Amino acid sequence: MRFKSEVIACGVVYAAARRRGIALPEDPPWWTVFDADEAGIQEVCRVLAHLYSLPKSEYIPVYKDNDSFTVRRTPEPQVSKVNT
């Protein structure tokens, strides 16, 4: 695990606040309440920026006709027994 969940949460809050122009308290630093550090938050922001810079993924269908691993099988009809 690269980051603690608290640091990721603080990084996302910080990035969103900066994007919206919202000031966060610095005296005392707001992230200390969440047991996070500023360096970790900055690193999370760099990773987020990198992820958002990547091209969007493309859907690749998994099912292929006549593929032995994904053959669609229809359930066999239930045969009911009649008491005579």
Beta strands, then each sheet from edge to edge (+ up, - down):
end
